[in-house]
């Protein structure tokens, strides 16, 4: 799913239905922003260490944009089985796939359009 952002600051939702989602305003290149990540799934998976990797569409280059140390305590929120506050920064504008990993396994992904600063 590609989420298009507009210059206004209205929140948008990026999600892979039934797996991963987060609400956000425009994602601006090179700006660290706070996000509340939401996950739906089994406790055995959702309590493993979380890592979010950004993959640039144009280059395929990967960067780690968020990582939590150690295991997670399950924390339900707004109907999701688990949520995690995060601060993420994507360095350049364009399409980027955000891949969420619990442990070493890919859990889900969303595609976002990062805007110029």
C-alpha positions as CSV (number, residue, x, y, z in Angstrom):
1,X,0.0,0.0,0.0
2,X,1.4,3.4,-0.9
3,X,0.3,6.3,1.3
4,X,0.4,9.7,-0.4
5,X,1.0,12.7,1.9
6,X,-0.2,16.2,1.2
7,X,1.5,19.4,2.4
8,X,-1.2,19.8,5.1
9,X,-0.5,18.2,8.4
10,X,-3.6,15.9,8.5
11,X,-2.7,12.5,9.9
12,X,-2.6,9.5,7.5
13,X,-2.6,5.8,8.3
14,X,-0.1,3.4,6.7
15,X,-0.9,-0.2,7.2
16,X,-0.7,-3.8,6.1
17,X,-4.2,-5.0,7.1
18,X,-4.1,-7.3,10.1
19,X,-0.3,-7.0,10.6
20,X,1.3,-3.6,11.0
21,X,0.2,0.1,10.9
22,X,1.0,3.6,12.1
23,X,-0.6,7.0,12.0
24,X,1.4,9.9,10.8
25,X,1.5,13.3,9.1
26,X,3.7,14.0,6.1
27,X,6.9,12.1,6.3
28,X,9.7,14.6,5.7
29,X,13.1,13.6,4.5
30,X,16.0,14.0,7.1
31,X,13.6,14.9,9.9
32,X,13.3,12.6,13.0
33,X,9.6,12.1,13.7
34,X,7.6,10.2,16.4
35,X,5.3,7.4,15.4
36,X,3.1,5.0,17.2
37,X,3.6,1.6,15.6
38,X,0.6,-0.9,16.0
39,X,0.8,-4.6,15.4
40,X,-1.8,-7.5,15.2
41,X,-0.6,-11.0,15.8
42,X,0.4,-13.7,18.3
43,X,2.1,-12.9,21.6
44,X,5.0,-15.4,20.7
45,X,6.0,-13.2,17.7
46,X,5.1,-9.7,19.0
47,X,7.3,-10.0,22.1
48,X,10.5,-10.7,20.2
49,X,12.9,-7.7,19.6
50,X,11.5,-5.3,16.9
51,X,13.5,-3.8,14.1
52,X,12.2,-1.6,11.2
53,X,14.3,-1.4,8.0
54,X,13.7,1.2,5.3
55,X,14.3,0.0,1.7
56,X,14.6,2.8,-1.0
57,X,12.6,2.0,-4.1
58,X,15.1,3.7,-6.5
59,X,18.2,2.0,-5.1
60,X,17.2,-0.9,-3.0
61,X,19.5,0.5,-0.3
62,X,18.5,-0.6,3.3
63,X,18.9,1.3,6.5
64,X,17.7,0.5,10.0
65,X,15.3,3.3,11.0
66,X,14.2,1.9,14.4
67,X,15.3,-0.9,16.7
68,X,14.1,-1.9,20.2
69,X,16.6,-3.5,22.5
70,X,15.7,-6.9,24.0
71,X,12.2,-8.5,24.1
72,X,9.0,-6.6,24.2
73,X,6.2,-6.8,26.8
74,X,2.9,-7.1,25.0
75,X,1.1,-3.7,25.1
76,X,-2.4,-3.6,23.4
77,X,-3.6,-0.3,22.2
78,X,-6.6,0.9,20.0
79,X,-7.6,-2.6,19.1
80,X,-4.1,-3.7,18.1
81,X,-2.5,-6.6,20.0
82,X,0.7,-4.6,20.6
83,X,2.0,-1.1,20.0
84,X,5.5,0.6,20.3
85,X,6.3,4.3,20.3
86,X,9.2,5.1,18.0
87,X,11.3,7.9,16.5
88,X,12.3,7.3,12.9
89,X,14.2,9.3,10.2
90,X,14.3,8.6,6.5
91,X,17.2,10.4,4.9
92,X,15.9,11.2,1.4
93,X,12.7,11.8,-0.5
94,X,10.9,9.2,-2.6
95,X,9.2,5.9,-2.1
96,X,10.4,3.8,0.8
97,X,9.2,0.3,2.0
98,X,9.3,0.0,5.8
99,X,9.8,-3.6,6.8
100,X,9.0,-4.7,10.4
101,X,10.9,-7.6,11.8
102,X,10.3,-9.4,15.1
103,X,13.4,-11.4,15.8
104,X,14.9,-12.3,12.4
105,X,11.6,-12.8,10.7
106,X,9.8,-10.3,8.4
107,X,6.5,-9.6,10.0
108,X,5.0,-7.0,7.6
109,X,5.7,-3.9,5.5
110,X,4.2,-0.7,4.3
111,X,5.3,1.7,1.5
112,X,5.4,5.4,2.2
113,X,6.1,8.5,0.1
114,X,8.9,10.5,1.8
115,X,8.6,14.2,1.0
116,X,11.4,16.8,0.4
117,X,12.2,19.0,3.3
